Amino acid sequence: MAVANGVLVRASTKEPLFSFGVIADVQYADIPDGRSFLGAPRYYRHSISVLQRAVRRWNEQGNIKFLINFGDIIDGHCPKDKSLWAVHKVLDEFDKFDGPTYHMIGNHCLYNLPRRKLVSLLKMPTDSDRAYYDFLPFPEFRIVVLDAYDFSCLGWPDDHSVTAAAMKLLGERNPNTDKNSSDGLVGVDRRFVKFNGGVGSEQLSWLNDVLQDASTHQQTVIICSHLPMDPGSTSPAALMWNYDEVMAIVHQYNCVKACFAGHDHKGGHSVDSHSVHHRILEAALECPPGTSSFGHVEVYPDRLLLAAAAPASCPGDGLISSSVSVVRRSSVGSSADGVGVEILLVLLVKCSRTGIVSSHTKISLRRFITKGPPD
Ligand SMILES: Nc1ccn([C@@H]2O[C@H](COP(=O)(O)OP(=O)(O)OC[C@H](O)CO)[C@@H](O)[C@H]2O)c(=O)n1
């Protein structure tokens, strides 16, 4: 044990069972830099460089089994006659990874293309138009990918019953004329905006069946969703509409150890009342040129570790490598089935010789952004 930056550091001794790469909110568009509605800088062209750097790093690492892309593959500002081209351009980068990528739908995907088209373009492993699925990357480990816009005003035809029902809900819960505005809404009610959505009743029932089956087979489950599902992990305006219904199902079982999401670009982390970890991944779109936001999750029999890739330019000198876990006291410890979860809140990559400890990495111990080598 050692202490670095006030955080306990513990050397990990065993190899992970498997690892997978994670990236969120690439939101690529071939347009000049801009800002979010609330003024955060957005680097629409640079975001694809973040992905390129990530894929290079994952391939170099050699032990990343698959990738999970947390949605918003392209941005709503992408000129609509270039939407298809832009999706293909980003998919071409994911295709350079030596393994499969699992995608999910985000609101910005649906500003560009209808959901049916996205399910096919993103090659979702479903035998229907569904955008939710699960898979077993390793015996006793199951990944569940939710469709957080199954019940939403986005992506369904205007005259579809889901569109009408979702508009009705927003009408009841959000008095603003502009349903993207959460002005006047308080606390978690701020989630009732048009750029969010929810999990529909069929999907809820499917999720219940999946978790029941996972419990029967003593599998550990990781849930992935574009939208965050715990108020402690995110701004309320980014929460899934019916996060409470989804989590009520999750909490009936003991198999779900972590939920990962995107959408809230600043990132976040919480541990909920049932010791499930919620980690919101920082957006690739909001990385200033030369910086990155991506990582990989190492899965061990008794824990998960979210790690940032180390800059290739500084192997070994003063860095806290991915073989070291930085553990805050958020570790779940052993649960009844002997499986605990440790979430790496930050892997602060220090590179004293090359001076790569940037102001970026110092801003927040919760970010897993690392400053990489120049493009
Ligand atoms: N008060 C607001 C906020 C947003 N909009 C418009 O809604 C669309 C989506 O917003 P955007 O910030 O681009 O959504 P992201 O998915 O990138 O990020 C999610 C948030 O960070 C969650 O908190 C867009 O057209 C905005 O202009 C709005 O009109 N009014």
The ligand as a Tripos MOL2 file, in Angstrom:
@<TRIPOS>MOLECULE
LIG
   30    31     1     0     0
SMALL
NO_CHARGES

@<TRIPOS>ATOM
      1 N1        -31.5280   24.1210  -21.6710 N.pl3     1 LIG1
      2 C1        -31.3860   23.5200  -22.8720 C.ar      1 LIG1
      3 C2        -30.4640   22.4760  -23.0420 C.ar      1 LIG1
      4 C3        -30.3440   21.8980  -24.2880 C.ar      1 LIG1
      5 N2        -31.1000   22.3700  -25.3050 N.ar      1 LIG1
      6 C4        -30.9660   21.7440  -26.6280 C.3       1 LIG1
      7 O1        -31.1830   20.3540  -26.4910 O.3       1 LIG1
      8 C5        -30.3750   19.6530  -27.3840 C.3       1 LIG1
      9 C6        -29.5160   18.6750  -26.6150 C.3       1 LIG1
     10 O2        -28.6430   19.3890  -25.7520 O.3       1 LIG1
     11 P1        -27.1190   19.0400  -25.6580 P.3       1 LIG1
     12 O3        -26.4960   19.8050  -24.5500 O.co2     1 LIG1
     13 O4        -26.4790   19.1690  -27.0060 O.co2     1 LIG1
     14 O5        -27.2280   17.5020  -25.2540 O.3       1 LIG1
     15 P2        -26.0610   16.4860  -24.9860 P.3       1 LIG1
     16 O6        -26.6640   15.1440  -25.1220 O.co2     1 LIG1
     17 O7        -24.8630   16.8130  -25.7940 O.co2     1 LIG1
     18 O8        -25.6650   16.7340  -23.4730 O.3       1 LIG1
     19 C7        -26.5080   16.3200  -22.4680 C.3       1 LIG1
     20 C8        -26.5130   17.3320  -21.3930 C.3       1 LIG1
     21 O9        -25.2130   17.7470  -21.0880 O.3       1 LIG1
     22 C9        -27.1210   16.7060  -20.1600 C.3       1 LIG1
     23 O10       -27.1220   17.6310  -19.1130 O.3       1 LIG1
     24 C10       -29.5460   20.6670  -28.1460 C.3       1 LIG1
     25 O11       -30.2080   20.9510  -29.3580 O.3       1 LIG1
     26 C11       -29.5880   21.8660  -27.2300 C.3       1 LIG1
     27 O12       -29.4370   23.0730  -27.9060 O.3       1 LIG1
     28 C12       -31.9690   23.3850  -25.1280 C.ar      1 LIG1
     29 O13       -32.6510   23.7880  -26.0820 O.2       1 LIG1
     30 N3        -32.1200   23.9440  -23.9020 N.ar      1 LIG1
@<TRIPOS>BOND
     1     1     2 1
     2     2     3 ar
     3     2    30 ar
     4     3     4 ar
     5     4     5 ar
     6     5     6 1
     7     5    28 ar
     8     6     7 1
     9     6    26 1
    10     7     8 1
    11     8     9 1
    12     8    24 1
    13     9    10 1
    14    10    11 1
    15    11    12 2
    16    11    13 1
    17    11    14 1
    18    14    15 1
    19    15    16 2
    20    15    17 1
    21    15    18 1
    22    18    19 1
    23    19    20 1
    24    20    21 1
    25    20    22 1
    26    22    23 1
    27    24    25 1
    28    24    26 1
    29    26    27 1
    30    28    29 2
    31    28    30 ar
@<TRIPOS>SUBSTRUCTURE
     1 LIG1         1 GROUP 0 **** ****
